């Protein structure tokens, strides 16, 4: 399976309820769109999606960038990550993490 990742767009929000439910957080598309709209406006947040060769959204990673307290600099943290149940153990998570690190 060919997997490629890109920055999330508002058009992707409708595909997220299935992924969030897989995490154990059922939510409606409307609630997710509102939440993502707010979160993506904050400069310290980023989200990426993984798509297969059919351009189906199969994974999501939400990232936060923060400042260290103990030293100068910033770091990134994975705040949420999910993939479709039928795509687990097929490299989706690895592709998302590698894209986040790029």
C-alpha positions as CSV (number, residue, x, y, z in Angstrom):
1,X,0.0,0.0,0.0
2,X,1.3,3.4,-1.0
3,X,1.0,5.9,1.9
4,X,1.6,9.7,1.7
5,X,1.1,12.3,4.3
6,X,0.2,16.0,4.2
7,X,-1.1,18.8,6.4
8,X,-4.7,18.5,7.3
9,X,-7.3,20.7,5.5
10,X,-10.9,21.5,6.6
11,X,-12.1,19.1,3.9
12,X,-10.5,16.3,5.8
13,X,-12.5,16.9,9.0
14,X,-15.5,14.9,7.9
15,X,-13.3,11.7,7.8
16,X,-12.0,12.1,11.4
17,X,-15.0,10.7,13.4
18,X,-14.2,7.2,12.4
19,X,-10.6,7.6,13.4
20,X,-11.4,9.4,16.7
21,X,-13.9,6.6,17.5
22,X,-11.1,4.1,17.1
23,X,-9.2,6.0,19.8
24,X,-12.2,5.6,22.1
25,X,-13.5,9.2,21.6
26,X,-16.7,9.2,19.6
27,X,-17.5,12.6,18.3
28,X,-19.7,14.1,15.6
29,X,-18.3,15.6,12.4
30,X,-19.7,19.0,13.5
31,X,-17.9,18.9,16.9
32,X,-14.7,17.8,15.3
33,X,-14.8,20.5,12.7
34,X,-15.4,23.2,15.4
35,X,-12.5,21.8,17.5
36,X,-10.1,21.4,14.7
37,X,-10.9,24.8,13.4
38,X,-9.9,26.3,16.7
39,X,-6.9,24.1,17.2
40,X,-5.5,24.7,13.8
41,X,-5.6,28.4,14.3
42,X,-3.1,28.1,17.2
43,X,0.5,28.3,16.0
44,X,1.7,25.7,18.3
45,X,-0.5,23.0,16.9
46,X,-0.2,21.0,13.7
47,X,-2.0,18.0,12.2
48,X,-1.2,15.7,9.4
49,X,-3.2,13.1,7.6
50,X,-2.1,9.9,5.9
51,X,-3.7,8.9,2.6
52,X,-3.6,5.7,0.6
53,X,-3.1,5.4,-3.1
54,X,-6.9,5.8,-3.5
55,X,-6.6,9.2,-1.7
56,X,-8.7,7.8,1.2
57,X,-7.9,9.3,4.6
58,X,-6.5,6.4,6.7
59,X,-4.6,8.1,9.5
60,X,-4.2,11.2,11.6
61,X,-1.6,12.7,13.9
62,X,-2.0,15.8,16.0
63,X,1.1,17.6,17.2
64,X,1.9,20.3,19.7
65,X,5.1,22.3,19.9
66,X,6.1,23.6,23.3
67,X,8.9,25.5,25.0
68,X,11.1,23.8,27.5
69,X,11.1,25.1,31.1
70,X,14.5,23.8,32.0
71,X,16.4,25.1,28.9
72,X,16.1,27.2,25.8
73,X,14.4,25.7,22.9
74,X,11.2,23.9,21.8
75,X,10.1,20.3,21.3
76,X,7.2,18.6,19.7
77,X,4.8,16.1,21.2
78,X,2.3,13.7,19.7
79,X,-1.0,14.7,21.2
80,X,-3.3,12.3,19.2
81,X,-2.7,9.6,16.7
82,X,-5.1,7.3,15.1
83,X,-5.6,5.2,12.0
84,X,-8.4,3.2,10.5
85,X,-8.7,-0.2,12.3
86,X,-8.4,-2.0,8.9
87,X,-5.1,-0.2,8.2
88,X,-3.3,-0.9,11.4
89,X,0.1,-2.7,11.2
90,X,0.5,-1.6,7.6
91,X,2.9,1.3,8.1
92,X,0.4,4.1,8.5
93,X,1.7,5.1,12.0
94,X,5.3,5.0,10.9
95,X,4.5,7.2,7.9
96,X,2.8,9.7,10.1
97,X,5.6,9.9,12.6
98,X,8.2,10.2,9.8
99,X,6.2,13.0,8.2
100,X,6.0,14.7,11.6
101,X,9.7,14.5,12.1
102,X,10.5,15.9,8.7
